[in-house]
Amino acid sequence: MTTLPITYAGVMAAEYAVARQENNVLRFRYRTRGEVVVRAVERFLGSRRVRLLDVGAAAGRSLAYIAQRLGGGRYVGVEYSHELRGSDFDLPDNVKVIAGDAMSLPSSIKPGSRDVVSMLALLEHLDDPQRAVREAARVVATGGIVVATAPNPVWDHWAGRLGLIEAKHHVSRIDSKRLVRLMKNAGLEIIDSGRFMWAPVASLPYLKIPLPPWLGLAVDLVVGRIPLLRRLCVNAFVVGRKVRETEDAP
């Protein structure tokens, strides 16, 4: 098992992987984020057979969900924490998770080699999120897309205060505007952005009320048109398209 040399404050431990398996709330979150990627692929690439890289993949549960929804393709996750990579979760045959640093991706991932790069609830865990987005832009193919999500910092703060999330692992403040700026600074064209996980609906899993991701996102599409209600969405997403070759991250 490969162990990476540096310990970052934002890296999660094995307990997080276990919680994602057993906790209805965390399961709803990773599936909903995965559904955001699925919809972006279907809308902007028009193909379900994609070469997809998920950066900050943890044990690969979001990646496996995406692969299940999209079907055939090649799905690789990069995860820094050896505890998360080594958690007890069997991946589908076309899905694998390898060791790697979001801010300096493994050399096996060649420039322009991926149709899609996803970064789901990752950037807030990094002390240099811009470098990570530049890395994503470097390895995505021209015409491909980068999909990034991040929790709303205000909601994030209160969720941490209430003990709903482990906010101590969030080391960067990533709001909607900064998410867009990170993409633009990496040379990506913004083709979609918005908010999702409307709080009144996202709270249902806490009450042990099952909620399929597609239904939650359907509600998000409606409330997203109403500014006052949109403020109650606890996550943001941005989709950027690579329209030209970009320089390697410094």
Backbone as JSON, one array per atom type, in Angstrom:
{
  "sequence": "MTTLPITYAGVMAAEYAVARQENNVLRFRYRTRGEVVVRAVERFLGSRRVRLLDVGAAAGRSLAYIAQRLGGGRYVGVEYSHELRGSDFDLPDNVKVIAGDAMSLPSSIKPGSRDVVSMLALLEHLDDPQRAVREAARVVATGGIVVATAPNPVWDHWAGRLGLIEAKHHVSRIDSKRLVRLMKNAGLEIIDSGRFMWAPVASLPYLKIPLPPWLGLAVDLVVGRIPLLRRLCVNAFVVGRKVRETEDAP",
  "N": [[0.84, -1.2, 0.0], [0.62, 2.17, -0.91], [2.02, 4.9, 0.79], [1.66, 8.28, 1.27], [3.86, 11.09, 1.72], [3.32, 13.46, 3.25], [1.38, 14.93, 5.86], [-1.78, 16.31, 5.8], [-3.95, 18.81, 7.14], [-6.58, 18.67, 6.31], [-7.16, 16.05, 5.65], [-9.14, 13.16, 5.8], [-9.96, 10.43, 8.08], [-10.11, 6.83, 8.74], [-12.54, 6.45, 10.04], [-14.35, 8.05, 8.75], [-14.86, 6.76, 6.32], [-16.19, 4.48, 7.26], [-18.43, 5.69, 8.42], [-19.67, 6.71, 6.13], [-20.68, 4.43, 5.04], [-22.53, 3.53, 6.91], [-24.1, 5.67, 7.75], [-27.04, 7.34, 7.07], [-27.3, 10.01, 6.31], [-24.74, 10.83, 5.37], [-24.56, 9.03, 3.27], [-26.63, 9.89, 1.61], [-25.56, 12.38, 0.93], [-23.14, 11.81, -0.54], [-24.15, 10.4, -2.69], [-25.87, 12.26, -3.85], [-24.07, 14.28, -4.64], [-22.68, 12.74, -6.49], [-24.71, 12.4, -8.35], [-24.92, 14.98, -9.34], [-22.64, 15.07, -10.93], [-23.24, 13.04, -12.8], [-25.44, 14.18, -14.14], [-24.22, 16.4, -15.29], [-22.44, 15.18, -17.08], [-24.23, 13.86, -18.81], [-25.59, 16.04, -19.84], [-23.64, 17.78, -21.0], [-21.69, 16.28, -22.31], [-22.94, 14.19, -23.54], [-22.51, 11.48, -23.68], [-22.26, 8.26, -22.23], [-20.1, 6.67, -21.88], [-17.34, 7.31, -20.52], [-14.07, 8.59, -19.7], [-13.3, 8.96, -16.56], [-12.11, 10.83, -13.85], [-11.98, 10.95, -10.4], [-11.16, 13.13, -7.99], [-9.95, 13.08, -4.73], [-11.3, 10.84, -3.75], [-11.95, 9.26, -1.57], [-13.07, 6.23, -0.24], [-14.16, 5.48, -2.6], [-16.9, 5.48, -2.98], [-18.67, 7.49, -4.01], [-17.67, 7.5, -6.59], [-18.19, 4.88, -7.45], [-20.96, 4.99, -7.42], [-21.41, 6.89, -9.45], [-20.34, 5.48, -11.63], [-22.11, 3.32, -11.73], [-24.46, 4.64, -12.43], [-23.81, 5.8, -14.92], [-22.85, 3.73, -16.42], [-20.97, 1.87, -18.83], [-17.47, 2.61, -19.11], [-14.42, 4.19, -17.99], [-13.26, 4.47, -14.77], [-11.52, 6.18, -12.41], [-10.29, 6.83, -9.21], [-8.59, 9.19, -7.13], [-6.98, 9.25, -4.09], [-5.73, 10.61, -1.09], [-5.52, 9.72, 1.59], [-4.4, 6.82, 3.1], [-5.86, 5.3, 4.83], [-8.53, 5.67, 4.09], [-8.47, 4.67, 1.46], [-7.93, 2.05, 2.03], [-10.2, 1.05, 3.18], [-12.99, -1.16, 3.88], [-14.49, -1.83, 1.19], [-15.91, -3.02, -1.67], [-15.09, -2.46, -4.96], [-16.61, -1.91, -8.2], [-15.71, -3.68, -11.27], [-14.82, -1.89, -13.24], [-13.9, 0.26, -11.85], [-11.48, 1.93, -9.91], [-9.39, 2.92, -7.15], [-6.64, 4.92, -6.54], [-3.49, 5.81, -4.96], [-2.72, 9.21, -4.33], [-2.03, 12.77, -4.64], [-4.07, 15.55, -4.58], [-3.06, 18.01, -5.3], [-0.87, 17.5, -6.77], [-1.02, 15.48, -9.08], [-0.79, 11.9, -9.72], [1.84, 10.63, -11.86], [0.96, 8.73, -13.61], [-1.44, 9.58, -14.54], [-2.06, 11.1, -17.32], [-1.53, 14.25, -19.05], [-4.46, 15.74, -20.42], [-5.91, 13.36, -20.53], [-8.41, 12.61, -19.59], [-11.96, 12.62, -19.81], [-13.7, 13.66, -18.01], [-13.28, 15.31, -14.92], [-13.89, 15.06, -11.56], [-14.44, 16.81, -8.52], [-15.45, 16.51, -5.6], [-16.81, 17.98, -2.87], [-14.24, 18.49, -1.97], [-12.36, 20.66, -2.24], [-12.52, 22.42, -0.08], [-11.09, 21.11, 1.81], [-8.46, 21.54, 1.3], [-5.36, 23.35, 1.52], [-4.43, 24.74, -0.61], [-6.41, 25.21, -2.82], [-6.54, 26.26, -5.41], [-4.33, 25.27, -6.81], [-5.02, 22.58, -6.96], [-7.28, 22.68, -8.66], [-6.07, 23.61, -10.98], [-4.51, 21.41, -11.55], [-6.52, 19.56, -12.15], [-7.53, 20.78, -14.47], [-5.35, 20.44, -16.1], [-5.21, 17.68, -16.62], [-7.61, 17.03, -17.8], [-9.26, 16.44, -20.91], [-9.24, 18.5, -23.89], [-12.29, 20.05, -24.46], [-13.43, 18.48, -22.59], [-14.85, 18.2, -19.22], [-14.74, 19.74, -15.96], [-16.01, 19.08, -12.83], [-16.95, 20.54, -9.89], [-17.75, 20.64, -6.43], [-18.81, 22.27, -3.39], [-19.41, 22.85, 0.09], [-21.67, 25.35, 1.31], [-20.15, 28.0, 3.0], [-21.33, 29.33, 5.22], [-23.48, 27.7, 6.05], [-21.89, 25.49, 6.5], [-20.36, 26.31, 8.68], [-22.29, 26.49, 10.76], [-23.28, 23.9, 10.76], [-21.05, 22.54, 11.63], [-20.81, 23.65, 14.21], [-23.07, 22.6, 15.35], [-22.45, 19.98, 15.41], [-22.99, 18.37, 13.24], [-21.34, 17.89, 11.11], [-17.81, 17.2, 10.53], [-16.24, 19.82, 10.81], [-13.69, 20.62, 11.37], [-11.9, 19.6, 9.6], [-12.09, 21.16, 7.41], [-10.34, 23.46, 5.72], [-10.2, 25.61, 4.02], [-12.12, 28.37, 2.89], [-14.73, 28.1, 0.78], [-16.87, 29.61, -1.16], [-19.67, 30.14, -3.43], [-18.89, 32.09, -5.33], [-16.1, 32.02, -5.14], [-15.62, 29.43, -5.96], [-16.31, 29.54, -8.67], [-14.38, 31.39, -9.45], [-11.98, 29.99, -8.99], [-12.14, 28.05, -10.99], [-12.13, 29.62, -13.34], [-9.63, 30.87, -13.12], [-8.04, 28.72, -13.61], [-8.2, 28.47, -16.27], [-10.55, 27.47, -17.33], [-13.73, 27.37, -18.95], [-16.74, 28.56, -17.72], [-19.59, 26.71, -17.72], [-21.81, 25.94, -16.38], [-23.43, 26.5, -13.26], [-24.47, 26.56, -9.85], [-26.67, 26.03, -7.01], [-27.29, 23.4, -4.63], [-28.88, 20.71, -2.75], [-31.15, 21.56, -0.97], [-31.92, 22.87, 2.14], [-34.34, 22.19, 3.74], [-35.11, 19.82, 2.5], [-32.73, 18.33, 2.45], [-32.46, 17.82, 5.1], [-34.09, 15.7, 5.68], [-32.94, 13.03, 5.63], [-31.72, 13.05, 8.17], [-33.86, 12.62, 9.76], [-34.33, 10.05, 9.28], [-35.75, 9.55, 7.0], [-36.0, 8.17, 3.92], [-34.49, 9.34, 0.89], [-34.25, 9.64, -2.48], [-31.47, 10.61, -4.55], [-32.09, 11.84, -7.04], [-34.59, 12.93, -6.64], [-34.17, 14.87, -4.67], [-32.52, 16.63, -6.15], [-34.31, 17.39, -8.12], [-36.08, 18.96, -6.68], [-34.28, 20.96, -6.02], [-33.88, 22.18, -8.51], [-36.26, 23.54, -8.85], [-36.47, 25.29, -6.57], [-34.18, 26.68, -7.01], [-34.73, 28.7, -8.78], [-35.82, 30.69, -7.34], [-34.77, 33.34, -5.6], [-34.78, 33.83, -2.72], [-35.38, 31.32, -1.61], [-33.32, 29.87, -2.7], [-31.14, 30.54, -1.19], [-31.2, 28.81, 0.89], [-29.97, 26.52, 0.12], [-27.46, 24.16, 0.7], [-25.11, 23.49, -0.56], [-22.81, 24.18, -3.27], [-22.22, 24.06, -6.82], [-20.06, 23.87, -9.67], [-19.51, 23.72, -13.14], [-16.94, 23.41, -15.34], [-15.56, 23.89, -18.6], [-12.92, 22.66, -20.6], [-11.43, 24.55, -22.97], [-9.14, 25.02, -24.27], [-5.63, 24.13, -24.36], [-3.95, 24.03, -21.24], [-1.46, 25.49, -19.09], [0.91, 23.62, -17.11], [0.36, 23.19, -13.61], [2.0, 25.4, -11.35]],
  "CA": [[0.0, 0.0, 0.0], [1.42, 3.38, -1.0], [1.77, 5.92, 1.79], [2.19, 9.56, 0.83], [4.77, 11.56, 2.77], [2.94, 14.64, 4.02], [0.07, 14.88, 6.5], [-2.51, 17.56, 5.65], [-5.0, 18.97, 8.16], [-7.9, 18.37, 5.76], [-7.3, 14.65, 5.29], [-10.05, 12.41, 6.66], [-9.45, 9.15, 8.55], [-10.9, 5.64, 8.41], [-13.89, 6.55, 10.59], [-15.2, 8.7, 7.75], [-15.28, 5.73, 5.38], [-17.19, 3.65, 7.95], [-19.65, 6.49, 8.55], [-20.32, 6.81, 4.82], [-21.37, 3.17, 4.8], [-23.59, 3.28, 7.88], [-24.86, 6.87, 8.07], [-27.96, 7.69, 5.99], [-27.06, 11.38, 5.89], [-23.55, 10.84, 4.53], [-24.87, 8.27, 2.06], [-27.41, 10.8, 0.77], [-24.69, 13.44, 0.43], [-22.22, 11.39, -1.6], [-24.92, 10.03, -3.87], [-26.36, 13.49, -4.48], [-22.93, 14.87, -5.36], [-22.46, 11.91, -7.67], [-25.78, 12.68, -9.32], [-24.55, 16.24, -10.0], [-21.68, 14.71, -11.98], [-23.97, 12.3, -13.83], [-26.25, 15.11, -14.94], [-23.31, 17.23, -16.09], [-21.95, 14.34, -18.18], [-25.32, 13.65, -19.75], [-25.98, 17.31, -20.47], [-22.6, 18.47, -21.75], [-20.88, 15.37, -23.13], [-23.85, 13.38, -24.35], [-22.04, 10.1, -23.77], [-22.14, 7.6, -20.93], [-18.82, 5.94, -21.83], [-16.36, 8.38, -20.32], [-12.87, 8.37, -18.86], [-13.6, 9.88, -15.46], [-11.21, 10.87, -12.7], [-12.56, 11.58, -9.21], [-10.07, 13.54, -7.11], [-10.46, 13.07, -3.37], [-12.35, 9.83, -3.93], [-12.15, 8.49, -0.34], [-13.06, 4.79, -0.54], [-14.68, 5.28, -3.94], [-18.36, 5.27, -3.0], [-19.26, 8.39, -5.0], [-17.21, 7.05, -7.9], [-18.95, 3.68, -7.78], [-22.33, 5.43, -7.73], [-21.36, 7.51, -10.78], [-20.13, 4.4, -12.61], [-23.37, 2.58, -11.83], [-25.45, 5.46, -13.14], [-23.41, 6.08, -16.29], [-22.6, 2.48, -17.14], [-19.63, 1.6, -19.35], [-16.5, 3.68, -19.08], [-13.26, 3.95, -17.13], [-13.43, 5.33, -13.6], [-10.37, 6.12, -11.52], [-10.28, 7.79, -8.13], [-7.32, 9.5, -6.47], [-7.21, 9.54, -2.68], [-4.5, 10.81, -0.34], [-5.52, 8.97, 2.84], [-4.32, 5.36, 2.93], [-6.93, 4.69, 5.64], [-9.75, 5.66, 3.29], [-8.28, 3.75, 0.34], [-7.9, 0.68, 2.51], [-11.44, 0.68, 3.87], [-13.63, -2.38, 3.39], [-15.52, -1.51, 0.2], [-15.6, -3.68, -2.93], [-15.37, -1.62, -6.11], [-16.91, -2.59, -9.45], [-14.54, -4.02, -12.07], [-14.33, -0.75, -14.02], [-13.62, 1.36, -10.92], [-10.37, 1.72, -8.99], [-8.91, 4.09, -6.41], [-5.2, 4.86, -6.39], [-2.89, 6.81, -4.08], [-2.31, 10.42, -5.03], [-2.22, 14.07, -4.03], [-4.88, 16.41, -5.45], [-2.29, 19.17, -5.73], [0.19, 17.01, -7.65], [-1.6, 14.2, -9.44], [0.2, 10.88, -10.1], [2.35, 10.7, -13.24], [0.21, 7.79, -14.45], [-2.58, 10.31, -15.1], [-1.41, 11.93, -18.31], [-2.25, 15.47, -19.46], [-5.49, 15.58, -21.43], [-6.29, 11.95, -20.65], [-9.71, 12.34, -18.99], [-13.11, 13.37, -20.32], [-14.33, 14.31, -16.85], [-12.63, 15.29, -13.62], [-14.8, 15.52, -10.51], [-13.82, 17.2, -7.25], [-16.7, 16.61, -4.86], [-16.59, 18.32, -1.45], [-12.8, 18.32, -1.77], [-11.53, 21.86, -2.23], [-12.5, 23.03, 1.25], [-10.14, 20.35, 2.62], [-7.11, 21.81, 0.81], [-4.84, 24.68, 1.8], [-4.15, 25.4, -1.89], [-7.41, 24.68, -3.75], [-6.28, 26.69, -6.79], [-3.38, 24.32, -7.41], [-5.76, 21.36, -7.27], [-8.12, 22.91, -9.84], [-5.15, 23.66, -12.12], [-4.16, 20.02, -11.87], [-7.68, 18.99, -12.83], [-7.57, 21.35, -15.82], [-4.22, 19.9, -16.86], [-5.39, 16.28, -17.04], [-8.85, 16.85, -18.56], [-9.08, 16.64, -22.34], [-9.9, 19.66, -24.48], [-13.7, 19.71, -24.66], [-13.91, 17.78, -21.4], [-15.4, 19.04, -18.16], [-14.38, 19.59, -14.56], [-17.18, 19.32, -11.97], [-16.53, 20.73, -8.51], [-18.77, 21.04, -5.47], [-18.31, 22.67, -2.07], [-20.49, 23.27, 0.99], [-21.8, 26.78, 1.61], [-19.38, 28.22, 4.24], [-22.19, 29.72, 6.34], [-24.11, 26.46, 6.51], [-20.8, 24.65, 6.97], [-20.0, 26.77, 10.03], [-23.31, 26.12, 11.73], [-23.34, 22.44, 10.83], [-19.95, 22.15, 12.5], [-21.14, 24.05, 15.58], [-24.12, 21.7, 15.84], [-21.94, 18.62, 15.42], [-23.54, 17.61, 12.13], [-20.21, 17.53, 10.26], [-16.5, 17.44, 11.14], [-15.76, 21.02, 10.14], [-12.27, 20.85, 11.66], [-11.13, 19.17, 8.44], [-12.27, 22.14, 6.34], [-9.27, 24.44, 5.97], [-10.37, 26.73, 3.1], [-13.5, 28.84, 2.74], [-15.07, 28.03, -0.64], [-18.25, 29.94, -1.47], [-20.01, 29.99, -4.85], [-18.08, 32.99, -6.14], [-14.73, 31.55, -5.18], [-15.62, 28.21, -6.77], [-16.26, 30.0, -10.06], [-13.09, 32.05, -9.68], [-10.96, 28.95, -9.07], [-12.25, 27.44, -12.31], [-11.7, 30.59, -14.35], [-8.19, 31.05, -12.97], [-7.39, 27.53, -14.17], [-8.38, 28.51, -17.72], [-11.76, 26.75, -17.72], [-14.92, 28.15, -19.28], [-17.86, 28.18, -16.87], [-20.76, 26.38, -18.53], [-22.97, 25.76, -15.51], [-23.16, 26.68, -11.84], [-25.71, 26.69, -9.09], [-26.68, 25.49, -5.65], [-28.1, 22.19, -4.48], [-29.16, 20.24, -1.39], [-31.99, 22.52, -0.27], [-31.86, 22.46, 3.53], [-35.51, 21.46, 4.24], [-35.12, 18.46, 1.94], [-31.5, 17.65, 2.87], [-32.59, 17.45, 6.51], [-34.93, 14.51, 5.82], [-32.18, 11.85, 6.08], [-31.49, 13.11, 9.61], [-35.08, 12.09, 10.38], [-34.39, 8.67, 8.79], [-36.68, 9.49, 5.88], [-35.19, 7.92, 2.72], [-34.68, 10.32, -0.17], [-33.37, 9.37, -3.62], [-30.78, 11.82, -4.99], [-32.74, 12.51, -8.17], [-35.72, 13.7, -6.13], [-33.62, 16.06, -4.05], [-32.06, 17.56, -7.19], [-35.49, 17.92, -8.79], [-36.53, 20.06, -5.83], [-33.27, 22.02, -6.16], [-34.12, 22.89, -9.78], [-37.41, 24.43, -8.65], [-36.16, 26.36, -5.61], [-33.06, 27.45, -7.53], [-35.25, 29.84, -9.54], [-36.37, 31.65, -6.39], [-33.58, 33.79, -4.85], [-34.88, 33.67, -1.27], [-35.29, 29.89, -1.3], [-32.0, 29.38, -3.13], [-30.19, 30.78, -0.1], [-31.28, 27.69, 1.82], [-29.22, 25.38, -0.42], [-26.26, 24.04, 1.54], [-23.95, 23.19, -1.39], [-22.69, 24.83, -4.58], [-21.49, 23.3, -7.83], [-19.63, 24.56, -10.88], [-19.01, 22.88, -14.22], [-16.06, 24.15, -16.24], [-15.13, 23.16, -19.8], [-11.59, 23.0, -21.1], [-11.57, 24.97, -24.36], [-7.8, 25.08, -24.84], [-4.61, 23.54, -23.52], [-3.53, 24.87, -20.14], [-0.11, 25.23, -18.6], [1.0, 22.82, -15.9], [0.32, 23.94, -12.36], [3.36, 25.72, -10.88]],
  "C": [[0.88, 1.25, 0.0], [1.02, 4.37, 0.08], [2.42, 7.22, 1.34], [2.85, 10.27, 2.0], [4.27, 12.66, 3.68], [1.57, 14.43, 4.65], [-0.59, 16.25, 6.38], [-3.65, 17.61, 6.68], [-6.36, 18.54, 7.63], [-8.16, 16.92, 5.44], [-8.18, 13.93, 6.3], [-9.45, 11.05, 7.01], [-10.45, 8.03, 8.27], [-12.34, 5.74, 8.93], [-14.87, 7.17, 9.6], [-15.72, 7.68, 6.74], [-16.36, 4.84, 6.0], [-18.5, 4.4, 8.05], [-20.4, 6.59, 7.24], [-21.09, 5.54, 4.48], [-22.61, 3.04, 5.66], [-24.54, 4.45, 8.09], [-25.73, 7.28, 6.87], [-27.69, 9.09, 5.44], [-25.85, 11.45, 4.96], [-23.78, 10.1, 3.22], [-25.67, 9.14, 1.08], [-26.51, 11.86, 0.15], [-23.82, 12.95, -0.71], [-22.97, 10.96, -2.85], [-25.46, 11.26, -4.6], [-25.25, 14.19, -5.25], [-22.6, 14.06, -6.6], [-23.48, 12.17, -8.75], [-25.53, 14.0, -10.03], [-23.58, 15.97, -11.15], [-22.39, 13.99, -13.13], [-24.75, 13.24, -14.73], [-25.38, 16.01, -15.81], [-22.78, 16.44, -17.29], [-23.03, 14.17, -19.23], [-25.66, 14.93, -20.51], [-24.91, 17.85, -21.42], [-21.71, 17.57, -22.61], [-21.72, 14.45, -23.98], [-23.42, 11.94, -24.51], [-21.93, 9.53, -22.37], [-20.84, 6.82, -20.8], [-17.69, 6.97, -21.74], [-15.15, 7.86, -19.54], [-12.96, 9.41, -17.75], [-12.61, 9.71, -14.33], [-11.9, 11.6, -11.56], [-11.43, 11.86, -8.23], [-10.6, 13.73, -5.7], [-11.57, 12.04, -3.25], [-12.71, 9.07, -2.67], [-12.1, 7.0, -0.69], [-13.63, 4.47, -1.91], [-16.18, 5.11, -4.03], [-19.05, 6.21, -3.99], [-18.91, 7.93, -6.41], [-17.98, 5.82, -8.35], [-20.4, 4.02, -8.14], [-22.39, 6.03, -9.13], [-21.23, 6.44, -11.86], [-21.4, 3.59, -12.81], [-24.4, 3.34, -12.65], [-25.11, 5.65, -14.61], [-23.15, 4.81, -17.1], [-21.16, 2.37, -17.61], [-18.75, 2.82, -19.35], [-15.34, 3.27, -18.2], [-13.28, 4.97, -16.0], [-12.27, 5.12, -12.63], [-10.52, 7.2, -10.46], [-8.88, 7.98, -7.58], [-7.64, 9.89, -5.03], [-5.88, 9.59, -1.93], [-4.4, 9.88, 0.87], [-5.46, 7.46, 2.6], [-5.39, 4.66, 3.75], [-8.22, 4.62, 4.85], [-9.63, 4.68, 2.13], [-8.36, 2.31, 0.8], [-9.16, 0.24, 3.22], [-12.13, -0.48, 3.16], [-14.79, -2.02, 2.47], [-15.11, -2.09, -1.14], [-16.04, -2.8, -4.1], [-15.75, -2.45, -7.32], [-15.64, -2.79, -10.29], [-13.96, -2.84, -12.83], [-14.03, 0.47, -13.17], [-12.42, 0.99, -10.06], [-9.99, 3.03, -8.34], [-7.42, 3.91, -6.17], [-4.72, 5.96, -5.45], [-2.49, 8.04, -4.89], [-2.69, 11.67, -4.27], [-2.98, 14.96, -5.01], [-4.07, 17.56, -6.02], [-1.07, 18.8, -6.58], [-0.19, 15.6, -8.05], [-0.54, 13.2, -9.9], [0.6, 10.99, -11.57], [1.63, 9.75, -14.17], [-1.02, 8.43, -15.08], [-2.03, 11.37, -16.05], [-2.22, 13.19, -18.62], [-3.26, 15.18, -20.56], [-6.05, 14.18, -21.57], [-7.69, 11.63, -20.13], [-10.8, 13.21, -19.62], [-13.76, 14.19, -19.21], [-13.4, 14.22, -15.66], [-13.63, 15.83, -12.61], [-14.01, 15.77, -9.24], [-14.98, 17.51, -6.31], [-16.43, 16.81, -3.37], [-15.13, 18.08, -1.08], [-12.07, 19.62, -1.47], [-11.46, 22.53, -0.87], [-11.54, 22.3, 2.2], [-8.68, 20.69, 2.29], [-6.65, 23.22, 1.18], [-4.46, 25.43, 0.53], [-5.13, 24.86, -2.95], [-7.15, 25.09, -5.2], [-5.33, 25.73, -7.5], [-4.11, 23.03, -7.81], [-6.62, 21.53, -8.52], [-7.24, 23.01, -11.09], [-4.71, 22.26, -12.53], [-5.3, 19.32, -12.61], [-7.76, 19.47, -14.26], [-6.46, 20.78, -16.7], [-4.51, 18.51, -17.42], [-6.7, 16.04, -17.8], [-8.59, 17.16, -20.03], [-9.74, 17.93, -22.8], [-11.33, 19.26, -24.88], [-14.29, 18.95, -23.5], [-14.34, 18.75, -20.32], [-14.79, 18.71, -16.8], [-15.61, 19.97, -13.74], [-16.7, 19.41, -10.53], [-17.72, 21.14, -7.65], [-18.1, 21.45, -4.16], [-19.5, 23.08, -1.21], [-20.49, 24.78, 1.17], [-21.12, 27.06, 2.95], [-20.25, 28.59, 5.44], [-22.87, 28.49, 6.93], [-23.07, 25.53, 7.11], [-20.43, 25.01, 8.42], [-21.01, 26.3, 11.06], [-23.48, 24.62, 11.86], [-22.22, 21.9, 11.72], [-20.23, 22.46, 13.95], [-22.16, 23.09, 16.2], [-23.68, 20.24, 15.86], [-22.46, 17.75, 14.29], [-22.45, 17.16, 11.15], [-18.92, 17.78, 11.05], [-15.84, 18.62, 10.44], [-14.28, 21.28, 10.39], [-11.39, 20.44, 10.48], [-11.27, 20.13, 7.26], [-11.33, 23.31, 6.59], [-9.34, 25.64, 5.03], [-11.85, 27.08, 2.99], [-13.81, 28.93, 1.25], [-16.55, 28.35, -0.82], [-18.47, 29.85, -2.98], [-19.12, 30.84, -5.74], [-16.64, 32.52, -6.24], [-14.61, 30.28, -6.02], [-15.54, 28.56, -8.25], [-14.89, 30.59, -10.37], [-11.95, 31.03, -9.81], [-10.95, 28.29, -10.45], [-11.72, 28.37, -13.39], [-10.19, 30.79, -14.31], [-7.4, 29.87, -13.53], [-7.58, 27.44, -15.68], [-9.61, 27.78, -18.22], [-12.91, 27.72, -17.98], [-16.09, 27.66, -18.42], [-19.08, 27.93, -17.75], [-22.0, 26.08, -17.69], [-22.52, 26.0, -14.06], [-24.5, 26.81, -11.12], [-25.54, 26.14, -7.69], [-27.58, 24.27, -5.59], [-28.11, 21.75, -3.03], [-29.89, 21.33, -0.6], [-32.21, 22.03, 1.15], [-33.11, 21.72, 4.03], [-35.6, 20.03, 3.72], [-33.9, 17.68, 2.42], [-31.55, 17.24, 4.34], [-33.38, 16.15, 6.7], [-34.14, 13.26, 6.21], [-31.84, 11.86, 7.56], [-32.69, 12.54, 10.37], [-35.34, 10.66, 9.95], [-35.49, 8.49, 7.75], [-35.88, 9.3, 4.6], [-35.53, 8.91, 1.61], [-33.72, 10.01, -1.31], [-32.73, 10.66, -4.12], [-31.5, 12.57, -6.1], [-33.91, 13.38, -7.7], [-35.24, 14.98, -5.46], [-33.17, 17.09, -5.07], [-33.23, 18.14, -7.97], [-36.07, 19.09, -8.0], [-35.57, 21.25, -5.97], [-33.49, 22.84, -7.43], [-35.25, 23.9, -9.64], [-37.03, 25.6, -7.75], [-35.01, 27.23, -6.1], [-33.49, 28.66, -8.33], [-35.77, 30.95, -8.63], [-35.25, 32.11, -5.45], [-33.65, 33.54, -3.35], [-34.74, 32.21, -0.87], [-33.92, 29.32, -1.65], [-30.96, 29.54, -2.04], [-30.16, 29.63, 0.9], [-30.61, 26.43, 1.28], [-27.85, 25.33, 0.25], [-25.0, 23.71, 0.75], [-23.99, 23.98, -2.69], [-21.95, 23.9, -5.53], [-21.12, 24.22, -8.98], [-19.15, 23.52, -11.88], [-18.19, 23.77, -15.15], [-15.65, 23.28, -17.42], [-13.74, 23.62, -20.21], [-11.7, 23.32, -22.59], [-10.23, 25.1, -25.05], [-6.82, 24.42, -23.89], [-4.2, 24.54, -22.44], [-2.13, 24.52, -19.71], [-0.18, 24.35, -17.36], [0.93, 23.72, -14.67], [1.74, 24.21, -11.88], [3.74, 24.86, -9.69]]
}
